[in-house]
């Protein structure tokens, strides 16, 4: 971890209310920062030499929910820093994949351009800090909740948001590869498509939620 940012929000009547504006703190990862990481965050080793070690980061045990884009990755980074408390995880990327399965890209800034183009054009181009990602995630989260509710999912508070996120984690469409954007259920109805799904299940790196989706549709045909 080279930089951690967070905000405190409340979900009330399907709307996102910011209780505490985004805050950020840099940390020394105690290892060399890769060129790829520097290209994304623009944080170099010399920028965090005098910062506290990432193992000093603390996640209060009172935190019940963590919301983020690809939140499992964030949680892995926290675990790497020594965090042992695991809250309920709410993933906006999973929500976006479920609600917008055929969208070209589900990256955070791509979704920002999809939902809030004026803000994206004005603020996203030069925003590389974690604190900007928090602000963008808040905006995208609100839009995803509105979209989900317009489709009858009834997200009103953080508990119902968590339940929807868990449901959305099991994908209905593939988000990569030669069958990107295609419905998993439709693929299972052809020998070629079913073969591809069976091949995916044999891969050591297959996402467990994707594996559930593939197994479910293969059993139904």
Backbone bond lengths (Angstrom), bond angles and torsions (degrees), N, CA, C in turn:
res aa  C-N    CA-C-N  psi(-1)  N-CA   C-N-CA  omega(-1)  CA-C   N-CA-C  phi
1 X - - - 1.466 - - 1.525 109.66 -
2 X 1.326 116.42 123.92 1.462 120.44 175.46 1.527 111.63 -106.32
3 X 1.324 116.75 -22.15 1.457 120.12 178.35 1.522 109.20 -155.48
4 X 1.321 116.06 133.22 1.461 121.44 176.89 1.515 108.34 -120.22
5 X 1.323 115.28 136.57 1.464 120.20 177.61 1.511 108.48 -136.10
6 X 1.306 115.57 149.24 1.462 119.01 179.26 1.524 109.62 -154.74
7 X 1.307 114.14 163.05 1.456 122.76 174.38 1.513 106.23 -142.22
8 X 1.311 117.47 158.29 1.459 121.86 176.52 1.526 107.68 -111.33
9 X 1.340 115.61 123.38 1.460 119.83 -178.84 1.523 110.12 -127.11
10 X 1.305 113.94 162.21 1.460 121.75 175.11 1.525 107.93 -126.70
11 X 1.324 116.57 138.69 1.458 121.54 175.65 1.522 106.66 -104.66
12 X 1.314 115.94 113.39 1.468 120.84 -176.46 1.523 108.89 -134.87
13 X 1.322 115.77 122.06 1.467 121.65 179.22 1.528 111.30 55.49
14 X 1.338 115.65 37.09 1.459 120.56 176.68 1.508 115.08 78.36
15 X 1.323 118.42 9.93 1.458 122.02 -179.71 1.529 110.22 -118.54
16 X 1.322 115.68 149.93 1.455 121.78 179.75 1.524 109.16 -96.19
17 X 1.318 116.53 120.11 1.460 122.26 178.15 1.528 108.80 -113.60
18 X 1.325 116.51 125.55 1.462 121.67 -179.44 1.520 108.88 -84.96
19 X 1.329 115.98 114.91 1.463 121.34 179.36 1.519 111.49 -89.22
20 X 1.322 116.35 -28.15 1.466 121.33 176.16 1.515 108.52 -142.09
21 X 1.313 116.96 125.84 1.461 121.91 -178.52 1.529 110.30 -62.14
22 X 1.322 117.49 155.68 1.469 120.61 -178.97 1.526 112.79 -56.08
23 X 1.327 114.51 138.48 1.456 122.75 175.11 1.519 108.32 -127.69
24 X 1.323 116.42 153.66 1.460 120.01 -177.99 1.521 110.85 -140.00
25 X 1.323 115.50 151.61 1.459 122.26 177.26 1.520 108.49 -146.60
26 X 1.324 116.31 134.87 1.460 120.58 178.63 1.529 110.62 -91.73
27 X 1.345 114.60 153.42 1.452 121.10 -179.10 1.523 109.72 -138.03
28 X 1.325 115.10 156.17 1.457 121.99 174.54 1.529 107.28 -87.62
29 X 1.343 118.98 118.25 1.468 120.84 -176.89 1.524 113.56 -74.86
30 X 1.337 117.46 -5.22 1.464 122.46 178.91 1.536 112.07 62.41
31 X 1.311 116.05 25.92 1.460 121.86 175.44 1.525 107.41 -156.74
32 X 1.315 115.87 165.40 1.460 119.86 179.12 1.525 109.89 -67.73
33 X 1.320 116.02 135.83 1.458 121.27 178.56 1.529 108.34 -83.63
34 X 1.321 116.21 127.85 1.461 120.19 -177.13 1.524 111.44 -69.65
35 X 1.321 115.71 157.80 1.457 120.52 177.66 1.527 110.38 -62.24
36 X 1.339 116.84 -37.58 1.461 120.13 178.66 1.516 111.91 -61.45
37 X 1.327 116.20 -41.78 1.460 120.16 178.60 1.518 111.21 -66.56
38 X 1.335 116.31 -40.46 1.461 119.82 178.55 1.534 111.02 -63.24
39 X 1.334 116.31 -37.39 1.458 120.18 -179.47 1.522 111.48 -64.71
40 X 1.345 116.82 -29.75 1.461 120.69 -179.37 1.526 111.69 -85.55
41 X 1.342 115.96 -49.46 1.472 120.04 -172.84 1.518 113.66 -93.89
42 X 1.343 116.27 -20.28 1.469 122.04 -174.83 1.529 111.29 60.59
43 X 1.331 116.22 27.34 1.459 122.20 173.76 1.523 107.81 -105.82
44 X 1.319 116.48 122.13 1.457 122.17 -179.60 1.523 110.00 -105.06
45 X 1.314 116.11 165.39 1.456 120.52 -177.82 1.512 113.16 -55.60
46 X 1.335 116.28 -40.71 1.467 119.68 -178.11 1.534 112.16 -67.69
47 X 1.330 117.13 -17.95 1.468 120.28 179.59 1.527 112.37 -76.33
48 X 1.331 116.53 -21.78 1.473 119.34 -175.04 1.525 112.80 -121.54
49 X 1.324 117.04 12.03 1.470 120.57 -178.95 1.516 112.12 -56.20
50 X 1.326 116.19 -40.80 1.465 120.34 -176.06 1.529 113.22 -97.08
51 X 1.320 116.75 7.48 1.469 120.30 178.06 1.537 109.67 -83.61
52 X 1.340 117.40 158.35 1.467 119.58 178.70 1.530 111.13 -64.10
53 X 1.330 118.16 153.39 1.465 120.10 179.06 1.522 111.22 -64.18
54 X 1.327 115.78 150.77 1.464 119.94 -177.68 1.527 111.61 -62.10
55 X 1.319 116.83 -22.43 1.462 120.57 178.51 1.528 112.31 -71.23
56 X 1.330 116.67 -8.38 1.474 120.33 175.54 1.528 111.60 -80.84
57 X 1.333 117.19 -12.79 1.465 119.42 -178.44 1.518 110.28 -63.32
58 X 1.330 115.70 138.64 1.457 121.12 178.96 1.520 110.14 -126.30
59 X 1.328 115.68 133.27 1.456 121.68 173.75 1.524 106.89 -108.30
60 X 1.332 118.62 112.28 1.468 120.85 -176.41 1.526 111.82 -56.35
61 X 1.308 116.24 139.13 1.463 120.67 179.65 1.521 111.65 -66.03
62 X 1.326 117.23 -14.68 1.463 121.22 179.12 1.530 112.58 -77.04
63 X 1.345 117.14 -11.75 1.467 120.80 -179.91 1.530 108.33 -72.07
64 X 1.328 116.70 117.78 1.467 121.36 -178.49 1.523 112.78 -94.77
65 X 1.340 117.32 -30.01 1.465 121.04 -176.33 1.529 109.40 -136.01
66 X 1.326 115.54 141.16 1.454 121.82 170.90 1.523 107.65 -122.50
67 X 1.324 116.03 128.68 1.460 121.94 179.20 1.521 108.37 -112.38
68 X 1.312 116.14 133.34 1.455 119.30 177.52 1.508 111.96 -166.91
69 X 1.327 115.28 168.01 1.462 121.37 177.18 1.523 106.88 -91.88
70 X 1.338 116.55 116.86 1.470 121.19 -168.99 1.534 109.31 61.28
71 X 1.318 115.99 50.91 1.463 121.97 -173.67 1.519 112.32 -61.25
72 X 1.334 118.41 -25.64 1.463 120.09 178.29 1.523 111.26 -62.64
73 X 1.340 116.29 -36.11 1.459 120.11 176.65 1.523 110.12 -65.18
74 X 1.330 116.67 -44.47 1.463 120.24 178.75 1.524 110.54 -60.05
75 X 1.343 115.71 -41.40 1.461 119.46 -179.34 1.520 110.38 -65.59
76 X 1.327 117.66 -36.28 1.463 121.16 177.51 1.530 111.00 -63.34
77 X 1.340 116.25 -38.63 1.459 120.66 177.58 1.530 110.12 -65.15
78 X 1.338 116.26 -40.79 1.459 120.05 178.10 1.529 110.78 -65.11
79 X 1.326 117.10 -40.71 1.463 120.63 177.41 1.526 110.20 -61.61
80 X 1.333 116.01 -39.92 1.457 120.97 178.58 1.524 111.45 -62.48
81 X 1.334 115.97 -28.26 1.462 120.88 178.36 1.526 112.20 -84.01
82 X 1.332 116.32 -3.79 1.452 119.82 177.42 1.511 115.62 103.83
83 X 1.340 117.29 5.93 1.461 120.46 179.11 1.527 109.01 -70.62
84 X 1.328 116.83 129.68 1.468 121.10 -179.32 1.524 112.56 -106.33
85 X 1.335 116.77 -19.71 1.463 120.93 -179.42 1.521 109.76 -80.26
86 X 1.334 118.08 127.18 1.464 122.47 179.04 1.524 109.77 -116.87
87 X 1.320 118.03 104.60 1.469 120.93 177.19 1.526 110.65 -74.05
88 X 1.324 115.99 179.26 1.463 121.13 170.68 1.526 108.13 -71.04
89 X 1.323 116.90 129.10 1.456 121.44 -174.06 1.523 110.81 -101.33
90 X 1.329 115.98 129.56 1.466 122.62 179.60 1.523 107.35 -116.55
91 X 1.339 116.40 120.55 1.459 121.41 -172.88 1.525 111.48 -109.06
92 X 1.323 117.21 113.27 1.463 120.74 178.15 1.525 111.44 -70.81
93 X 1.337 117.71 -25.57 1.463 119.64 176.70 1.527 110.52 -66.59
94 X 1.333 116.64 -42.43 1.468 120.08 177.05 1.524 110.40 -63.14
95 X 1.321 116.92 -41.00 1.458 120.74 178.47 1.525 110.74 -61.13
96 X 1.338 116.30 -43.27 1.463 120.73 -179.02 1.522 110.98 -65.46
97 X 1.340 117.23 -41.27 1.460 120.72 178.21 1.517 111.35 -62.30
98 X 1.324 116.71 -37.49 1.463 120.90 -179.23 1.524 111.30 -72.75
99 X 1.326 116.77 -45.71 1.459 121.22 -174.19 1.523 112.86 -80.31
100 X 1.332 116.86 -28.99 1.470 121.55 -177.18 1.525 109.24 -130.22
101 X 1.329 117.76 62.70 1.464 120.77 -171.27 1.516 115.01 -63.35
102 X 1.308 118.38 -25.98 1.469 120.13 -176.88 1.532 112.64 -101.51
103 X 1.335 117.57 5.99 1.465 119.94 177.72 1.529 109.07 -63.79
104 X 1.311 116.29 141.23 1.463 121.35 -174.84 1.520 112.92 -56.97
105 X 1.321 117.11 -40.57 1.467 121.28 -178.02 1.524 109.69 -143.47
106 X 1.337 115.87 141.77 1.459 121.00 177.19 1.529 111.85 -111.62
107 X 1.327 116.60 17.60 1.454 119.39 174.86 1.529 109.06 -65.47
108 X 1.330 115.60 154.42 1.461 120.28 -173.74 1.526 112.13 -56.00
109 X 1.327 117.46 -50.10 1.469 119.62 -176.93 1.522 110.64 -70.00
110 X 1.335 117.64 -30.34 1.465 119.93 175.00 1.525 110.14 -62.21
111 X 1.327 116.44 -43.02 1.466 120.77 177.84 1.522 110.98 -66.78
112 X 1.330 116.31 -35.42 1.459 119.19 176.82 1.527 110.09 -61.55
113 X 1.344 116.83 -42.78 1.469 120.00 176.85 1.531 110.84 -64.94
114 X 1.323 116.87 -34.41 1.464 120.68 -179.65 1.526 111.29 -67.72
115 X 1.326 116.57 -44.88 1.464 120.93 -174.55 1.533 113.78 -93.98
116 X 1.326 117.32 -34.70 1.474 121.68 -171.63 1.525 109.56 -136.90
117 X 1.324 116.73 66.75 1.465 120.43 -172.82 1.519 112.91 -61.45
118 X 1.316 118.05 -39.47 1.462 119.91 -178.60 1.523 110.89 -62.69
119 X 1.328 116.80 -42.87 1.468 120.39 178.89 1.525 109.82 -67.07
120 X 1.322 116.72 -41.61 1.465 120.27 179.89 1.520 111.15 -61.39
121 X 1.328 116.41 -45.08 1.469 119.94 -179.55 1.525 111.19 -63.48
122 X 1.332 116.22 -34.91 1.462 119.71 -176.15 1.519 113.28 -83.30
123 X 1.348 117.36 -30.82 1.462 118.68 -168.44 1.525 115.99 -123.96
124 X 1.317 118.31 -21.83 1.463 119.02 -170.89 1.520 114.11 -81.76
125 X 1.310 118.25 -26.70 1.456 120.53 -172.27 1.516 112.75 -58.63
126 X 1.322 117.39 -42.48 1.460 120.96 -176.52 1.526 112.47 -109.38
127 X 1.326 117.33 16.14 1.463 120.66 -178.24 1.523 109.68 -96.74
128 X 1.323 115.89 112.36 1.466 120.09 -179.33 1.529 111.62 -125.38
129 X 1.312 117.02 -4.30 1.460 119.92 -176.93 1.522 110.88 -83.46
130 X 1.331 115.01 155.49 1.461 120.65 -179.53 1.524 111.47 -61.60
131 X 1.314 116.28 -31.28 1.462 119.50 -177.61 1.535 110.56 -66.52
132 X 1.326 117.10 -31.71 1.467 120.48 176.41 1.522 110.41 -69.00
133 X 1.332 116.79 -38.69 1.461 120.18 178.04 1.522 111.40 -61.25
134 X 1.322 116.85 -35.79 1.467 120.10 178.31 1.526 110.10 -63.22
135 X 1.320 116.62 -46.84 1.464 121.21 179.56 1.520 110.78 -62.09
136 X 1.339 116.86 -44.27 1.461 120.18 -179.99 1.532 110.93 -64.94
137 X 1.332 116.51 -39.00 1.462 120.25 179.62 1.520 110.87 -63.97
138 X 1.321 117.15 -39.42 1.466 120.55 177.26 1.530 110.49 -59.24
139 X 1.328 116.50 -44.54 1.464 120.70 -179.44 1.527 111.31 -64.92
140 X 1.333 116.15 -47.10 1.466 120.68 -179.07 1.521 110.47 -65.36
141 X 1.337 117.33 -39.77 1.460 120.91 178.30 1.524 111.04 -57.96
142 X 1.319 117.03 -46.80 1.462 120.57 179.60 1.516 111.91 -59.90
143 X 1.335 116.37 -40.47 1.462 120.47 -179.61 1.525 111.23 -70.12
144 X 1.331 117.54 -37.19 1.456 120.71 178.24 1.524 111.23 -67.25
145 X 1.325 116.83 -38.15 1.470 120.25 176.90 1.525 109.64 -63.84
146 X 1.338 116.90 -44.68 1.470 120.30 178.09 1.522 110.53 -59.09
147 X 1.341 117.00 -43.34 1.460 121.10 -178.97 1.531 110.41 -65.97
148 X 1.322 116.26 -43.27 1.469 119.88 179.52 1.523 110.91 -62.34
149 X 1.314 116.14 -44.02 1.467 119.62 -179.74 1.525 111.58 -66.29
150 X 1.319 117.01 -33.46 1.466 119.75 177.94 1.521 111.72 -67.53
151 X 1.342 115.65 -18.67 1.457 121.34 178.34 1.532 111.80 -99.57
152 X 1.340 115.55 8.64 1.458 120.12 174.12 1.505 116.31 87.72
153 X 1.322 118.82 20.84 1.465 120.05 -177.70 1.526 114.00 -87.24
154 X 1.304 119.45 -15.60 1.466 124.15 172.54 1.530 113.63 57.63
155 X 1.322 116.12 62.21 1.463 121.60 172.32 1.527 108.04 -91.91
156 X 1.319 116.31 116.51 1.463 119.77 -176.63 1.523 112.87 -120.80
157 X 1.332 117.71 -27.21 1.460 121.58 -177.20 1.517 108.97 -144.37
158 X 1.335 116.25 -177.90 1.457 118.79 -174.73 1.531 112.01 -68.80
159 X 1.316 116.88 -30.14 1.467 118.91 178.35 1.533 111.50 -66.03
160 X 1.330 116.73 -45.59 1.469 119.34 178.32 1.522 111.07 -70.01
161 X 1.343 117.54 -29.69 1.458 120.96 175.19 1.523 109.85 -65.11
162 X 1.323 117.20 -43.18 1.468 121.27 178.40 1.525 110.67 -62.43
163 X 1.317 116.62 -43.77 1.466 120.39 179.35 1.528 111.20 -61.26
164 X 1.339 116.42 -40.66 1.464 119.38 178.55 1.525 110.58 -66.87
165 X 1.331 117.17 -42.51 1.457 121.06 179.43 1.519 110.83 -60.08
166 X 1.334 117.24 -42.32 1.462 120.57 178.71 1.527 111.10 -62.81
167 X 1.324 116.20 -41.92 1.458 120.30 178.04 1.534 110.71 -64.63
168 X 1.335 115.50 -39.95 1.466 120.47 -176.63 1.521 112.71 -71.94
169 X 1.322 117.49 -17.56 1.460 120.32 -179.23 1.530 111.74 -65.01
170 X 1.335 117.51 -27.37 1.455 120.39 177.47 1.524 106.81 -85.68
171 X 1.327 118.51 105.00 1.472 121.25 -169.65 1.527 112.97 -70.07
172 X 1.307 115.01 152.12 1.468 121.98 173.77 1.524 111.20 -102.44
173 X 1.338 116.47 -20.63 1.462 122.02 -179.28 1.529 109.25 -131.05
174 X 1.309 116.92 153.83 1.458 120.81 174.78 1.526 109.57 -78.71
175 X 1.313 116.13 141.13 1.467 120.86 -177.25 1.522 112.52 -110.71
176 X 1.336 117.13 13.90 1.465 120.40 -177.36 1.527 108.96 -157.43
177 X 1.326 114.86 171.62 1.457 120.90 172.71 1.516 115.05 73.42
178 X 1.322 115.76 -170.25 1.462 120.83 -174.44 1.524 112.86 -69.12
179 X 1.332 117.03 -17.86 1.461 120.63 179.05 1.539 111.53 -106.88
180 X 1.320 116.66 23.21 1.459 120.74 -179.53 1.529 110.78 -56.30
181 X 1.338 115.56 131.36 1.453 121.11 178.60 1.511 114.05 88.79
182 X 1.329 117.83 -8.42 1.458 120.86 -179.57 1.525 111.01 -87.42
183 X 1.320 116.42 145.77 1.459 121.46 179.41 1.527 109.62 -70.33
184 X 1.320 116.07 132.46 1.463 121.02 -179.05 1.526 110.33 -62.62
185 X 1.335 116.46 -38.33 1.470 120.22 179.09 1.527 111.37 -62.62
186 X 1.340 117.18 -37.83 1.464 120.30 179.27 1.523 111.12 -68.91
187 X 1.329 116.66 -37.72 1.462 119.91 -179.97 1.518 111.03 -61.65
188 X 1.326 115.56 -37.15 1.468 119.74 -175.71 1.524 112.91 -66.60
189 X 1.322 118.43 -14.30 1.466 121.16 -176.04 1.529 113.09 -85.36
190 X 1.338 116.86 -8.92 1.465 119.81 177.35 1.519 109.26 -115.51
191 X 1.325 116.67 152.31 1.463 120.51 -178.52 1.526 111.21 -63.79
192 X 1.334 116.54 -38.57 1.472 119.58 179.73 1.524 110.96 -67.79
193 X 1.332 115.34 -44.14 1.457 119.60 -179.99 1.510 112.25 -66.89
194 X 1.332 116.95 -42.76 1.456 120.92 178.18 1.525 110.63 -62.86
195 X 1.330 115.99 -37.85 1.462 119.97 177.32 1.512 111.98 -62.97
196 X 1.333 115.32 -38.53 1.469 119.48 178.45 1.529 110.67 -65.63
197 X 1.332 117.44 -42.14 1.463 120.88 179.12 1.527 110.66 -64.17
198 X 1.325 117.04 -39.57 1.467 120.53 178.44 1.526 110.53 -66.42
199 X 1.335 115.40 -35.96 1.462 119.30 176.24 1.528 110.92 -64.23
200 X 1.342 116.24 -42.18 1.464 119.90 178.17 1.527 110.99 -58.23
201 X 1.322 116.74 -41.13 1.461 120.98 -177.38 1.525 112.37 -64.73
202 X 1.316 117.21 -21.58 1.456 120.77 -179.86 1.526 113.05 -84.98
203 X 1.328 116.63 -9.19 1.461 120.50 -177.23 1.528 110.78 -80.52
204 X 1.319 116.13 132.44 1.468 120.54 -178.61 1.525 112.37 -63.34
205 X 1.336 116.18 -25.15 1.465 120.07 -174.45 1.525 112.98 -95.90
206 X 1.338 118.08 5.88 1.463 119.62 -176.80 1.526 110.17 -63.37
207 X 1.324 115.54 135.00 1.457 121.14 177.97 1.532 109.47 -61.96
208 X 1.330 118.41 133.05 1.475 119.47 -176.64 1.526 113.61 -61.33
209 X 1.331 117.15 -31.66 1.463 119.57 178.08 1.521 110.94 -71.71
210 X 1.338 116.88 -37.43 1.459 120.58 175.25 1.521 109.75 -65.27
211 X 1.316 116.24 -38.74 1.461 119.92 178.17 1.529 110.63 -61.04
212 X 1.332 117.00 -41.36 1.470 120.50 177.27 1.532 110.72 -59.44
213 X 1.335 115.16 -44.37 1.469 119.64 -178.71 1.522 110.78 -63.43
214 X 1.335 117.32 -43.49 1.457 121.00 -179.19 1.529 110.69 -65.34
215 X 1.320 116.06 -45.05 1.465 120.07 -179.68 1.523 110.96 -62.24
216 X 1.318 115.88 -39.45 1.466 120.58 -177.64 1.525 111.32 -64.08
217 X 1.327 117.56 -46.50 1.461 118.86 -176.64 1.526 111.62 -74.69
218 X 1.332 117.36 -32.65 1.456 119.70 179.40 1.538 110.85 -66.79
219 X 1.324 116.74 -31.72 1.456 120.64 178.62 1.527 111.69 -74.14
220 X 1.337 116.03 -24.13 1.469 119.56 -174.92 1.516 113.48 -86.83
221 X 1.343 117.28 -10.04 1.474 119.11 -178.05 1.533 110.76 -103.32
